[in-house]
Amino acid sequence: MKKVALYTLGCKVNQYETEAMAELFCAAGYETVDFTEKADVYVINTCSVTNMSDRKSRQIIRRAKKSNPDAVIAVTGCYAQTAPDDVLSIDGVNIVIGTKDRKNIVTLVENLDASSSVNHVSDIMSNHEFEELQIKKYSNRTRAFIKIQEGCNQFCSYCVIPYARGPVRSRPMDEVIEEIKDLASNGFKEIILVGIHVASYGADLENASLEALITAADGVDGIERIRLSSIEPMTLNAAFIDKIQTSKKLCHHFHISLQSGCDATLKRMNRKYTAKGFKSIVDGIRDAFSDAAITTDIMVGFPGETEEEFNETVNFVREVSFADAHIFRYSRRRGTPAAKRPDQIPPEIKEKRSKIITAETEKSRDEFIEKFIGKTMRVLFEQRAKDGLFEGKTDNYITVRVQSESDLNDTFADVLLESHKNGVVFGKIV
């Protein structure tokens, strides 16, 4: 039996696609092994959101070559799509597939040998069909990603992803619901709706929308939680919130990408909202869901970001008081408008600003968690942490750990939240 090893870099969409490709190889008679083991085929699903992502992708490709010089190495994903020649120039790469034709990866790989060098990347911008990569077999029973759409039409001035993923393509709603039913029959309790730009779901379909999909998923027996991945702020308007407020299963956790709290910076980023508009959206969510966790992404050091503009973002972050945040330093991406700007920010200033914003968001995270200490909340447990305690998430995405003699994995339990440290809550089952 031939062996295949797969490695994922980047987002939840990539994680979903890697698992789907692994299933295609298994159906063709391959055994999947850990990436550290010797394999006949290595598949690296790359990311290109930052320069660090590109560098990490190259490192993983070279690691595969060292593991077995005679193996076939296939590279897919965003870095492969946007820089196929760069990828193919790396010693050992046999085929570059990009973000299209992953459903044919087994056939493509089996037509190669260790001396092959094939660029299979096609024009993603002309692609208007959703590529079906469905997962039918599942290795766990707790939380599952479901990819509902592909592509992005926003073209933020710093972002390479629209060039890597192409225009918006939505998966037909009936196919999504069928997969959710399959997940429920396989014992899953929580699903996460993921995509490149989830807020655009249904824009290219008739009689489909994100809120309609949530409503339909709400009616699937067996699924107890529906979670949204990152979503653009202006989707969450009053009409949308009104429609989803009746959902019994939608998690009260909203990851809304801010990027900057300064209107001038947002305009240069080509973001389609203002800080005031963002705050209005957050207020609307909190009015509808009193326990809602609002998390976000914040970019520091965007070209032209002055000290005054940065301070506007700091003050806005204090005003909104996020439950958590991912802090990114602007990374120059070839081919994007922002990369051409002459007013690039020095790395040391980016680092300083990153530390300031991180400190602010950690403070607001702790303040958010503190509101729930002393309360009993329902937790879905999914793994053992390094300290031996069982770890899971509340509906509003608070990480909780408890001591238990019995195996809590894939089960719900009511937990009294007692204390917290570094963003983790410790409690006891009641």
C-alpha positions as a LaTeX table, in Angstrom:
\begin{tabular}{lrrr}
\hline
Residue & $x$ (\AA) & $y$ (\AA) & $z$ (\AA) \\
\hline
Met1 & 0.00 & 0.00 & 0.00 \\
Lys2 & 1.38 & 3.40 & $-0.99$ \\
Lys3 & 1.68 & 6.04 & 1.71 \\
Val4 & 0.70 & 9.72 & 1.56 \\
Ala5 & 1.51 & 12.47 & 4.06 \\
Leu6 & $-0.27$ & 15.82 & 4.05 \\
Tyr7 & 0.62 & 19.12 & 5.73 \\
Thr8 & $-1.64$ & 22.15 & 6.19 \\
Leu9 & $-0.60$ & 25.75 & 6.62 \\
Gly10 & $-3.00$ & 28.61 & 7.24 \\
Cys11 & $-6.74$ & 28.90 & 7.66 \\
Lys12 & $-9.67$ & 26.65 & 8.52 \\
Val13 & $-10.58$ & 26.44 & 4.82 \\
Asn14 & $-7.17$ & 24.90 & 4.15 \\
Gln15 & $-7.69$ & 22.45 & 7.02 \\
Tyr16 & $-10.98$ & 21.36 & 5.49 \\
Glu17 & $-9.47$ & 20.98 & 2.01 \\
Thr18 & $-6.51$ & 18.96 & 3.29 \\
Glu19 & $-8.82$ & 16.53 & 5.06 \\
Ala20 & $-10.88$ & 16.20 & 1.88 \\
Met21 & $-7.75$ & 15.49 & $-0.20$ \\
Ala22 & $-6.61$ & 12.92 & 2.36 \\
Glu23 & $-9.94$ & 11.18 & 1.92 \\
Leu24 & $-9.45$ & 11.10 & $-1.87$ \\
Phe25 & $-6.10$ & 9.38 & $-1.40$ \\
Cys26 & $-7.58$ & 6.88 & 1.06 \\
Ala27 & $-10.36$ & 6.05 & $-1.41$ \\
Ala28 & $-7.64$ & 5.33 & $-3.99$ \\
Gly29 & $-5.96$ & 2.82 & $-1.68$ \\
Tyr30 & $-3.32$ & 4.98 & 0.00 \\
Glu31 & $-2.43$ & 4.89 & 3.67 \\
Thr32 & $-2.16$ & 8.34 & 5.29 \\
Val33 & 0.84 & 8.73 & 7.59 \\
Asp34 & 2.26 & 11.51 & 9.73 \\
Phe35 & 4.25 & 14.11 & 7.82 \\
Thr36 & 7.39 & 13.17 & 9.77 \\
Glu37 & 7.25 & 9.63 & 8.36 \\
Lys38 & 8.58 & 8.32 & 5.07 \\
Ala39 & 5.87 & 8.49 & 2.40 \\
Asp40 & 5.52 & 7.92 & $-1.35$ \\
Val41 & 3.63 & 11.19 & $-1.79$ \\
Tyr42 & 3.79 & 14.44 & 0.16 \\
Val43 & 1.06 & 17.05 & $-0.26$ \\
Ile44 & 1.70 & 20.53 & 1.14 \\
Asn45 & $-1.34$ & 22.81 & 1.29 \\
Thr46 & 0.21 & 26.27 & 1.47 \\
Cys47 & $-0.78$ & 29.70 & 2.79 \\
Ser48 & 0.22 & 33.11 & 1.47 \\
Val49 & $-1.44$ & 35.59 & 3.81 \\
Thr50 & 1.96 & 36.91 & 5.01 \\
Asn51 & 5.63 & 36.68 & 4.01 \\
Met52 & 6.10 & 34.39 & 7.01 \\
Ser53 & 3.46 & 32.05 & 5.54 \\
Asp54 & 5.40 & 31.85 & 2.27 \\
Arg55 & 8.65 & 31.16 & 4.15 \\
Lys56 & 7.03 & 28.44 & 6.27 \\
Ser57 & 5.59 & 26.83 & 3.14 \\
Arg58 & 9.06 & 26.65 & 1.56 \\
Gln59 & 10.51 & 25.13 & 4.73 \\
Ile60 & 7.87 & 22.38 & 4.83 \\
Ile61 & 8.41 & 21.56 & 1.14 \\
Arg62 & 12.16 & 21.13 & 1.73 \\
Arg63 & 11.49 & 18.99 & 4.81 \\
Ala64 & 9.42 & 16.59 & 2.69 \\
Lys65 & 12.24 & 16.24 & 0.18 \\
Lys66 & 14.66 & 15.29 & 2.97 \\
Ser67 & 12.25 & 12.67 & 4.34 \\
Asn68 & 12.22 & 10.78 & 1.04 \\
Pro69 & 14.19 & 12.06 & $-1.98$ \\
Asp70 & 12.28 & 9.63 & $-4.21$ \\
Ala71 & 8.81 & 10.79 & $-3.16$ \\
Val72 & 6.43 & 12.77 & $-5.35$ \\
Ile73 & 5.85 & 16.22 & $-3.87$ \\
Ala74 & 2.65 & 18.08 & $-4.74$ \\
Val75 & 2.08 & 21.66 & $-3.62$ \\
Thr76 & $-1.39$ & 23.22 & $-3.47$ \\
Gly77 & $-3.00$ & 26.25 & $-1.83$ \\
Cys78 & $-2.65$ & 30.01 & $-1.98$ \\
Tyr79 & 1.14 & 30.32 & $-2.19$ \\
Ala80 & 1.16 & 27.74 & $-4.98$ \\
Gln81 & $-1.56$ & 29.65 & $-6.83$ \\
Thr82 & 0.06 & 33.10 & $-6.61$ \\
Ala83 & 3.71 & 32.11 & $-7.11$ \\
Pro84 & 3.78 & 28.80 & $-9.03$ \\
Asp85 & 7.15 & 29.44 & $-10.66$ \\
Asp86 & 8.73 & 30.22 & $-7.28$ \\
Val87 & 7.31 & 26.99 & $-5.85$ \\
Leu88 & 8.36 & 24.88 & $-8.82$ \\
Ser89 & 11.91 & 26.20 & $-8.51$ \\
Ile90 & 12.21 & 24.60 & $-5.05$ \\
Asp91 & 14.24 & 21.40 & $-5.31$ \\
Gly92 & 12.02 & 18.32 & $-5.23$ \\
Val93 & 8.66 & 19.84 & $-6.18$ \\
Asn94 & 7.01 & 17.69 & $-8.84$ \\
Ile95 & 3.68 & 19.45 & $-9.37$ \\
Val96 & 2.10 & 22.76 & $-8.41$ \\
Ile97 & $-1.70$ & 22.62 & $-8.38$ \\
Gly98 & $-2.81$ & 25.87 & $-6.75$ \\
Thr99 & $-6.41$ & 26.33 & $-5.55$ \\
Lys100 & $-8.22$ & 24.56 & $-8.39$ \\
Asp101 & $-8.42$ & 20.88 & $-9.46$ \\
Arg102 & $-7.71$ & 19.52 & $-5.98$ \\
Lys103 & $-10.52$ & 17.01 & $-6.61$ \\
Asn104 & $-8.27$ & 15.45 & $-9.28$ \\
Ile105 & $-5.13$ & 15.42 & $-7.14$ \\
Val106 & $-4.79$ & 11.62 & $-6.99$ \\
Thr107 & $-4.90$ & 11.24 & $-10.77$ \\
Leu108 & $-2.51$ & 14.15 & $-11.26$ \\
Val109 & $-0.03$ & 12.70 & $-8.75$ \\
Glu110 & $-0.18$ & 9.17 & $-10.15$ \\
Asn111 & 0.85 & 10.46 & $-13.58$ \\
Leu112 & 4.11 & 11.74 & $-12.09$ \\
Asp113 & 7.43 & 10.38 & $-10.98$ \\
Ala114 & 10.23 & 11.87 & $-8.89$ \\
Ser115 & 11.75 & 13.54 & $-11.97$ \\
Ser116 & 8.56 & 15.33 & $-13.04$ \\
Ser117 & 8.18 & 19.11 & $-12.92$ \\
Val118 & 4.64 & 20.23 & $-13.77$ \\
Asn119 & 2.92 & 23.59 & $-13.39$ \\
His120 & $-0.80$ & 22.76 & $-13.24$ \\
Val121 & $-1.92$ & 26.18 & $-11.99$ \\
Ser122 & $-4.73$ & 27.74 & $-14.04$ \\
Asp123 & $-6.36$ & 31.17 & $-14.13$ \\
Ile124 & $-8.42$ & 31.25 & $-10.93$ \\
Met125 & $-9.96$ & 34.66 & $-11.74$ \\
Ser126 & $-12.01$ & 33.14 & $-14.57$ \\
Asn127 & $-13.33$ & 30.32 & $-12.37$ \\
His128 & $-17.01$ & 30.68 & $-11.46$ \\
Glu129 & $-17.82$ & 27.19 & $-10.18$ \\
Phe130 & $-17.56$ & 25.91 & $-6.62$ \\
Glu131 & $-15.17$ & 22.95 & $-6.52$ \\
Glu132 & $-16.75$ & 20.17 & $-4.51$ \\
Leu133 & $-14.34$ & 18.76 & $-1.93$ \\
Gln134 & $-16.58$ & 16.96 & 0.52 \\
Ile135 & $-15.55$ & 15.02 & 3.60 \\
Lys136 & $-17.44$ & 11.76 & 4.12 \\
Lys137 & $-15.31$ & 10.08 & 6.77 \\
Tyr138 & $-14.43$ & 11.68 & 10.07 \\
Ser139 & $-11.64$ & 11.02 & 12.53 \\
Asn140 & $-13.28$ & 12.64 & 15.57 \\
Arg141 & $-16.76$ & 13.45 & 16.82 \\
Thr142 & $-16.58$ & 16.91 & 18.34 \\
Arg143 & $-16.36$ & 19.90 & 15.98 \\
Ala144 & $-16.34$ & 19.84 & 12.19 \\
Phe145 & $-15.58$ & 22.46 & 9.57 \\
Ile146 & $-17.94$ & 22.78 & 6.61 \\
Lys147 & $-16.75$ & 24.79 & 3.65 \\
Ile148 & $-19.70$ & 26.77 & 2.28 \\
Gln149 & $-18.07$ & 29.16 & $-0.19$ \\
Glu150 & $-14.90$ & 30.00 & $-2.06$ \\
Gly151 & $-13.31$ & 33.24 & $-3.26$ \\
Cys152 & $-13.50$ & 36.93 & $-2.38$ \\
Asn153 & $-14.55$ & 40.04 & $-4.31$ \\
Gln154 & $-13.42$ & 42.63 & $-1.75$ \\
Phe155 & $-9.85$ & 43.35 & $-2.92$ \\
Cys156 & $-8.58$ & 44.99 & 0.25 \\
Ser157 & $-5.42$ & 46.83 & $-0.77$ \\
Tyr158 & $-3.11$ & 44.67 & 1.39 \\
Cys159 & $-4.56$ & 41.25 & 0.61 \\
Val160 & $-3.41$ & 38.66 & $-1.91$ \\
Ile161 & $-6.25$ & 36.21 & $-1.22$ \\
Pro162 & $-8.66$ & 37.37 & $-4.00$ \\
Tyr163 & $-5.84$ & 36.68 & $-6.49$ \\
Ala164 & $-5.23$ & 33.28 & $-4.90$ \\
Arg165 & $-8.84$ & 32.17 & $-4.55$ \\
Gly166 & $-10.68$ & 33.97 & $-7.34$ \\
Pro167 & $-14.23$ & 35.37 & $-7.32$ \\
Val168 & $-17.00$ & 34.35 & $-4.93$ \\
Arg169 & $-18.49$ & 30.90 & $-5.58$ \\
Ser170 & $-21.08$ & 29.52 & $-3.16$ \\
Arg171 & $-21.84$ & 25.90 & $-2.49$ \\
Pro172 & $-25.49$ & 24.98 & $-3.14$ \\
Met173 & $-27.46$ & 25.12 & 0.10 \\
Asp174 & $-28.95$ & 21.64 & $-0.24$ \\
Glu175 & $-25.44$ & 20.15 & $-0.53$ \\
Val176 & $-24.33$ & 21.98 & 2.63 \\
Ile177 & $-27.37$ & 20.74 & 4.54 \\
Glu178 & $-26.74$ & 17.17 & 3.35 \\
Glu179 & $-23.21$ & 17.32 & 4.70 \\
Ile180 & $-24.49$ & 18.69 & 8.01 \\
Lys181 & $-26.92$ & 15.76 & 8.23 \\
Asp182 & $-24.04$ & 13.35 & 7.52 \\
Leu183 & $-22.02$ & 14.99 & 10.30 \\
Ala184 & $-24.95$ & 14.66 & 12.71 \\
Ser185 & $-25.35$ & 10.95 & 11.86 \\
Asn186 & $-21.64$ & 10.51 & 12.53 \\
Gly187 & $-22.04$ & 11.90 & 16.04 \\
Phe188 & $-20.82$ & 15.47 & 15.57 \\
Lys189 & $-22.33$ & 18.04 & 17.89 \\
Glu190 & $-20.85$ & 21.29 & 16.56 \\
Ile191 & $-20.29$ & 22.56 & 13.04 \\
Ile192 & $-18.28$ & 25.58 & 11.92 \\
Leu193 & $-19.29$ & 27.28 & 8.68 \\
Val194 & $-16.08$ & 28.32 & 6.93 \\
Gly195 & $-15.13$ & 29.99 & 3.68 \\
Ile196 & $-12.79$ & 32.58 & 2.24 \\
His197 & $-15.45$ & 35.29 & 2.63 \\
Val198 & $-18.34$ & 33.67 & 4.52 \\
Ala199 & $-20.38$ & 36.88 & 4.46 \\
Ser200 & $-20.67$ & 36.57 & 0.66 \\
Tyr201 & $-22.38$ & 33.18 & 0.86 \\
Gly202 & $-25.30$ & 33.03 & $-1.56$ \\
Ala203 & $-24.43$ & 36.23 & $-3.46$ \\
Asp204 & $-24.00$ & 34.17 & $-6.65$ \\
Leu205 & $-26.96$ & 31.85 & $-6.06$ \\
Glu206 & $-30.72$ & 32.24 & $-6.26$ \\
Asn207 & $-32.73$ & 31.89 & $-3.04$ \\
Ala208 & $-29.66$ & 31.44 & $-0.85$ \\
Ser209 & $-28.08$ & 33.56 & 1.88 \\
Leu210 & $-26.03$ & 33.07 & 5.01 \\
Glu211 & $-29.02$ & 33.71 & 7.27 \\
Ala212 & $-31.15$ & 31.24 & 5.29 \\
Leu213 & $-28.40$ & 28.63 & 5.61 \\
Ile214 & $-28.19$ & 29.17 & 9.37 \\
Thr215 & $-31.97$ & 28.77 & 9.65 \\
Ala216 & $-31.88$ & 25.54 & 7.64 \\
Ala217 & $-28.94$ & 24.15 & 9.63 \\
Asp218 & $-30.80$ & 24.98 & 12.84 \\
Gly219 & $-33.39$ & 22.37 & 11.89 \\
Val220 & $-30.93$ & 19.45 & 11.55 \\
Asp221 & $-31.42$ & 17.00 & 14.42 \\
Gly222 & $-28.29$ & 15.99 & 16.30 \\
Ile223 & $-26.30$ & 19.16 & 15.67 \\
Glu224 & $-26.33$ & 21.23 & 18.85 \\
Arg225 & $-24.07$ & 24.13 & 17.89 \\
Ile226 & $-23.57$ & 26.17 & 14.73 \\
Arg227 & $-20.52$ & 28.42 & 14.75 \\
Leu228 & $-19.52$ & 31.07 & 12.23 \\
Ser229 & $-15.92$ & 31.62 & 11.21 \\
Ser230 & $-14.61$ & 35.14 & 10.54 \\
Ile231 & $-17.22$ & 37.45 & 9.07 \\
Glu232 & $-17.16$ & 40.95 & 7.60 \\
Pro233 & $-18.75$ & 43.60 & 9.85 \\
Met234 & $-21.34$ & 45.14 & 7.52 \\
Thr235 & $-23.01$ & 41.74 & 7.02 \\
Leu236 & $-24.08$ & 41.87 & 10.65 \\
Asn237 & $-26.62$ & 44.64 & 10.17 \\
Ala238 & $-29.92$ & 44.95 & 12.05 \\
Ala239 & $-31.84$ & 42.90 & 9.46 \\
Phe240 & $-29.33$ & 40.04 & 9.59 \\
Ile241 & $-29.21$ & 40.01 & 13.40 \\
Asp242 & $-33.01$ & 40.02 & 13.56 \\
Lys243 & $-33.14$ & 36.91 & 11.34 \\
Ile244 & $-30.48$ & 34.93 & 13.23 \\
Gln245 & $-31.69$ & 35.91 & 16.69 \\
Thr246 & $-34.30$ & 33.15 & 16.61 \\
Ser247 & $-31.67$ & 30.43 & 16.06 \\
Lys248 & $-31.51$ & 28.02 & 18.97 \\
Lys249 & $-28.12$ & 26.63 & 17.93 \\
Leu250 & $-26.07$ & 29.55 & 16.64 \\
Cys251 & $-23.12$ & 30.21 & 18.95 \\
His252 & $-22.92$ & 33.67 & 20.46 \\
His253 & $-19.38$ & 34.20 & 19.21 \\
Phe254 & $-18.78$ & 36.64 & 16.38 \\
His255 & $-15.30$ & 37.05 & 14.91 \\
Ile256 & $-15.56$ & 40.36 & 13.09 \\
Ser257 & $-12.49$ & 41.60 & 11.25 \\
Leu258 & $-11.66$ & 45.21 & 12.24 \\
Gln259 & $-8.09$ & 45.67 & 10.90 \\
Ser260 & $-7.98$ & 49.31 & 12.04 \\
Gly261 & $-9.96$ & 51.66 & 14.25 \\
Cys262 & $-8.91$ & 54.71 & 12.19 \\
Asp263 & $-11.07$ & 55.80 & 9.25 \\
Ala264 & $-8.14$ & 57.17 & 7.25 \\
Thr265 & $-6.31$ & 53.85 & 7.53 \\
Leu266 & $-9.45$ & 51.88 & 6.70 \\
Lys267 & $-9.88$ & 53.95 & 3.55 \\
Arg268 & $-6.31$ & 53.22 & 2.41 \\
Met269 & $-6.95$ & 49.55 & 3.15 \\
Asn270 & $-10.04$ & 49.70 & 0.89 \\
Arg271 & $-12.21$ & 48.43 & 3.74 \\
Lys272 & $-15.90$ & 49.17 & 3.19 \\
Tyr273 & $-16.86$ & 50.61 & 6.61 \\
Thr274 & $-15.93$ & 53.24 & 9.18 \\
Ala275 & $-14.99$ & 52.83 & 12.83 \\
Lys276 & $-18.37$ & 54.30 & 13.81 \\
Gly277 & $-20.17$ & 51.80 & 11.56 \\
Phe278 & $-18.19$ & 48.94 & 13.10 \\
Lys279 & $-19.07$ & 50.08 & 16.63 \\
Ser280 & $-22.74$ & 50.27 & 15.68 \\
Ile281 & $-22.62$ & 46.65 & 14.49 \\
Val282 & $-20.98$ & 45.53 & 17.75 \\
Asp283 & $-23.59$ & 47.38 & 19.80 \\
Gly284 & $-26.37$ & 45.72 & 17.82 \\
Ile285 & $-24.94$ & 42.25 & 18.46 \\
Arg286 & $-24.57$ & 42.93 & 22.17 \\
Asp287 & $-28.14$ & 44.21 & 22.37 \\
Ala288 & $-29.37$ & 40.99 & 20.76 \\
Phe289 & $-27.03$ & 38.58 & 22.59 \\
Ser290 & $-26.05$ & 39.76 & 26.06 \\
Asp291 & $-23.38$ & 37.07 & 26.46 \\
Ala292 & $-21.84$ & 37.55 & 22.99 \\
Ala293 & $-18.08$ & 37.28 & 22.55 \\
Ile294 & $-16.81$ & 39.75 & 19.97 \\
Thr295 & $-13.35$ & 38.80 & 18.70 \\
Thr296 & $-11.42$ & 40.40 & 15.87 \\
Asp297 & $-8.33$ & 40.81 & 13.68 \\
Ile298 & $-6.20$ & 43.95 & 13.96 \\
Met299 & $-3.38$ & 44.93 & 11.61 \\
Val300 & $-0.61$ & 47.27 & 12.75 \\
Gly301 & 1.95 & 49.08 & 10.62 \\
Phe302 & $-0.12$ & 49.45 & 7.46 \\
Pro303 & 1.66 & 51.79 & 4.99 \\
Gly304 & 1.20 & 55.41 & 5.99 \\
Glu305 & $-0.08$ & 54.60 & 9.48 \\
Thr306 & 1.01 & 57.59 & 11.56 \\
Glu307 & 1.39 & 57.60 & 15.33 \\
Glu308 & $-1.87$ & 59.56 & 15.55 \\
Glu309 & $-3.70$ & 57.02 & 13.40 \\
Phe310 & $-2.34$ & 54.16 & 15.46 \\
Asn311 & $-3.48$ & 55.88 & 18.65 \\
Glu312 & $-6.97$ & 56.15 & 17.15 \\
Thr313 & $-6.96$ & 52.37 & 16.79 \\
Val314 & $-5.75$ & 51.93 & 20.39 \\
Asn315 & $-8.54$ & 54.16 & 21.70 \\
Phe316 & $-11.11$ & 52.37 & 19.53 \\
Val317 & $-9.96$ & 48.96 & 20.80 \\
Arg318 & $-10.44$ & 50.24 & 24.37 \\
Glu319 & $-13.90$ & 51.53 & 23.49 \\
Val320 & $-15.12$ & 48.30 & 21.87 \\
Ser321 & $-13.47$ & 45.99 & 24.48 \\
Phe322 & $-12.96$ & 42.80 & 22.48 \\
Ala323 & $-13.16$ & 39.33 & 24.03 \\
Asp324 & $-9.98$ & 38.43 & 22.14 \\
Ala325 & $-8.02$ & 39.47 & 19.06 \\
His326 & $-5.48$ & 38.25 & 16.52 \\
Ile327 & $-2.82$ & 40.92 & 16.06 \\
Phe328 & $-1.00$ & 41.03 & 12.71 \\
Arg329 & 1.89 & 43.14 & 11.53 \\
Tyr330 & 1.37 & 44.36 & 7.99 \\
Ser331 & 3.19 & 42.10 & 5.54 \\
Arg332 & 4.04 & 43.37 & 2.07 \\
Arg333 & 2.39 & 41.12 & $-0.52$ \\
Arg334 & 3.64 & 41.22 & $-4.09$ \\
Gly335 & 0.99 & 42.35 & $-6.58$ \\
Thr336 & $-1.20$ & 44.23 & $-4.10$ \\
Pro337 & $-1.70$ & 48.04 & $-4.18$ \\
Ala338 & $-0.38$ & 48.48 & $-0.63$ \\
Ala339 & 2.92 & 46.83 & $-1.55$ \\
Lys340 & 3.61 & 49.63 & $-4.03$ \\
Arg341 & 3.20 & 52.42 & $-1.49$ \\
Pro342 & 6.41 & 54.30 & $-0.64$ \\
Asp343 & 5.37 & 54.97 & 2.99 \\
Gln344 & 6.15 & 51.51 & 4.38 \\
Ile345 & 6.46 & 51.29 & 8.18 \\
Pro346 & 9.79 & 50.06 & 9.69 \\
Pro347 & 9.70 & 46.62 & 11.36 \\
Glu348 & 10.67 & 47.98 & 14.78 \\
Ile349 & 7.65 & 50.31 & 14.81 \\
Lys350 & 5.36 & 47.45 & 13.78 \\
Glu351 & 6.74 & 45.36 & 16.64 \\
Lys352 & 6.21 & 48.16 & 19.16 \\
Arg353 & 2.64 & 48.77 & 18.01 \\
Ser354 & 1.87 & 45.05 & 18.04 \\
Lys355 & 2.90 & 44.83 & 21.71 \\
Ile356 & 0.74 & 47.81 & 22.65 \\
Ile357 & $-2.39$ & 46.44 & 20.94 \\
Thr358 & $-1.74$ & 42.95 & 22.32 \\
Ala359 & $-1.60$ & 44.31 & 25.87 \\
Glu360 & $-4.88$ & 46.17 & 25.37 \\
Thr361 & $-6.72$ & 43.16 & 23.95 \\
Glu362 & $-5.41$ & 40.82 & 26.66 \\
Lys363 & $-6.77$ & 43.24 & 29.25 \\
Ser364 & $-10.21$ & 43.36 & 27.63 \\
Arg365 & $-10.15$ & 39.55 & 27.19 \\
Asp366 & $-9.62$ & 39.11 & 30.93 \\
Glu367 & $-12.39$ & 41.62 & 31.67 \\
Phe368 & $-14.76$ & 39.68 & 29.41 \\
Ile369 & $-13.93$ & 36.35 & 31.06 \\
Glu370 & $-14.29$ & 37.84 & 34.54 \\
Lys371 & $-17.99$ & 38.51 & 33.85 \\
Phe372 & $-18.61$ & 34.76 & 33.76 \\
Ile373 & $-16.59$ & 33.66 & 36.79 \\
Gly374 & $-18.97$ & 32.18 & 39.37 \\
Lys375 & $-21.48$ & 31.21 & 36.68 \\
Thr376 & $-22.31$ & 27.74 & 35.40 \\
Met377 & $-21.92$ & 27.32 & 31.65 \\
Arg378 & $-22.31$ & 24.44 & 29.20 \\
Val379 & $-19.02$ & 23.24 & 27.77 \\
Leu380 & $-18.31$ & 20.92 & 24.84 \\
Phe381 & $-15.09$ & 19.06 & 25.63 \\
Glu382 & $-12.79$ & 18.06 & 22.82 \\
Gln383 & $-9.29$ & 17.21 & 24.07 \\
Arg384 & $-6.87$ & 16.76 & 26.94 \\
Ala385 & $-4.62$ & 19.76 & 27.48 \\
Lys386 & $-0.90$ & 19.45 & 28.22 \\
Asp387 & $-1.62$ & 19.79 & 31.94 \\
Gly388 & $-3.78$ & 16.65 & 31.82 \\
Leu389 & $-7.06$ & 18.50 & 32.26 \\
Phe390 & $-9.93$ & 18.16 & 29.83 \\
Glu391 & $-10.41$ & 21.22 & 27.65 \\
Gly392 & $-13.45$ & 22.52 & 25.81 \\
Lys393 & $-15.35$ & 25.62 & 24.73 \\
Thr394 & $-18.43$ & 27.40 & 25.90 \\
Asp395 & $-21.00$ & 28.61 & 23.40 \\
Asn396 & $-19.28$ & 32.02 & 23.42 \\
Tyr397 & $-15.85$ & 30.50 & 22.87 \\
Ile398 & $-14.36$ & 30.69 & 26.35 \\
Thr399 & $-11.69$ & 28.00 & 26.79 \\
Val400 & $-12.45$ & 25.91 & 29.89 \\
Arg401 & $-10.44$ & 23.17 & 31.61 \\
Val402 & $-11.60$ & 20.73 & 34.30 \\
Gln403 & $-10.30$ & 17.72 & 36.19 \\
Ser404 & $-12.19$ & 14.50 & 35.51 \\
Glu405 & $-11.60$ & 10.81 & 36.14 \\
Ser406 & $-13.88$ & 9.87 & 33.24 \\
Asp407 & $-13.25$ & 10.66 & 29.56 \\
Leu408 & $-15.03$ & 13.90 & 28.68 \\
Asn409 & $-14.02$ & 14.09 & 25.02 \\
Asp410 & $-16.96$ & 14.73 & 22.64 \\
Thr411 & $-19.38$ & 15.35 & 25.52 \\
Phe412 & $-21.23$ & 18.31 & 26.98 \\
Ala413 & $-21.08$ & 19.14 & 30.68 \\
Asp414 & $-22.23$ & 21.98 & 32.91 \\
Val415 & $-19.21$ & 23.61 & 34.51 \\
Leu416 & $-18.94$ & 26.12 & 37.34 \\
Leu417 & $-16.32$ & 28.64 & 36.22 \\
Glu418 & $-14.04$ & 29.37 & 39.17 \\
Ser419 & $-10.85$ & 31.14 & 38.05 \\
His420 & $-8.86$ & 32.14 & 34.97 \\
Lys421 & $-5.28$ & 32.63 & 33.85 \\
Asn422 & $-3.82$ & 33.66 & 30.48 \\
Gly423 & $-7.18$ & 33.39 & 28.75 \\
Val424 & $-8.03$ & 29.92 & 30.13 \\
Val425 & $-10.81$ & 29.32 & 32.67 \\
Phe426 & $-10.60$ & 26.59 & 35.30 \\
Gly427 & $-13.72$ & 25.11 & 36.81 \\
Lys428 & $-15.51$ & 22.02 & 38.07 \\
Ile429 & $-18.34$ & 19.94 & 36.70 \\
Val430 & $-21.63$ & 20.43 & 38.54 \\
\hline
\end{tabular}
